[in-house]
Amino acid sequence: MSKPTLTARFLTTEAGAPVADNQNSATAGVGGPLVLQDQHLLEKLARFNRERIPERVVHARGSGAYGYFEVTDDVTGFTRADFLNTVGKRTETFIRFSTVADSLGGPDAARDPRGFALKFYTEEGNYDLVGNNTPVFFIKDPIKFPDFIHSQKRDPFTGKQEPDNVWDFWAHAPEATHQITWLMGDRGIPASYRHMNGYGSHTYQWTNAEGEAFFVKYHFKTNQGIRSLSSEQGAELAGKDPNSHQTDLLQSIERGVYPSWTLYVQVMPAAEAADYRFNPFDLTKVWPHADYPLQRVGRLVLDRNPDNVFAEVEQSAFSPNNFVPGIGPSPDKMLQGRLFAYADAHRYRLGVNHTQLPVNAPKAVSGGRAANYGRDGLMATNGYDRHAKNYEPNSYGGPVQTNEALSAPLAVSGHTGTHEAPAHTKDDDFFQAGELYRLMSEDEKKRLVDNIAGGLSQVGRDDVIEKNLAHFHAADPDYGKRVEARVHELRED
């Protein structure tokens, strides 16, 4: 007579065998050394050693939540994306907020851009919108991204972030002046993830059912209102509770106080891009709302916390190349670089089958498994029809192509080469930074200047300081004058 099947109340090994003792390791006699045959001990220690995967090089520190996106306004004139085609339609989402520069153990209340990565589980596949809480970024070409991040991360010799490195890179990147003004301003340290806006930052393409193409920028406006911390408040909170933003998001949703954002887009007819007064695909610039007003699209609501932070937040994988019909890329060089880099990072961190993990699996296909011919590799799961072929085309009824492009084609011309972006009539690295400065109140300007000078005054090389001061002078004479005076004042103390 066979013994009853083990139930969940019995502890088992990874192979499913019952565990007799989980309190004491096997030894050679009472008080003797451990024995190699203790499978349960070896398995527990070996698994523990492998419980963590490589952390993200950037955006390592993060929090996440599930929710839904609801369409509130008709945008079918601009895009044929199925999840946006009906007012009132809801699509399940997962979002990951993050800081950029610090490691997994860094504090939430740091002065740093925040990642705003959103996954839509649409009926046509997963759509990933990977942005930040700022509408611009420090650089405009992906070939500089590794250099930029190296300058912001821990120095390989000192093991800590160095103002000399940070400001030396910025001294050689005048296009960073706009984002520096954002970062060092009052919104540089959000009070929580709930109290900040999110932006697609890049320019994307929408295509409608008639094949007309539009370029768009995404703006998620927080419905909780903007709240930020001063440098002093941020430092105090980081010391008291390094997990402050994670705690706030978790507790808010658990209490039933669901954070929400209203999505707006700016829409530019594709034909207007070539003659716009500055390069509309430059990630260091915004489109003034007077030129392209915000148009409301819908509402994002977060209403469920993950059950397991590692499985769902740390293993979540977002890639800007996950588009759906009606949405596609633009010639934005930074976006083009990210189309490769993000997916490649996940293949390294999580393995080639990371899209089979529940948090990443598409809900548009049966069983969350992509309908393609990819097989095998690390962590491949079962579930394929044992007769299914792993090549295409085939004569056995396997999935086939649709012959329908996701988005409109982008026009190209000229010769290959390492070209700078084409100059538009008012392309400039400093004008928009100056515009942002001039919008600030007197108190905001003072805090901005103090934040910039606090870091710049620690730089050891005078020529690096002078190069950075020249950027602020070029943005606005008063801006440069104030930063220069404050830096000199701090260096004399």
Disulfide bonds with the S-S distance in Angstrom:
none
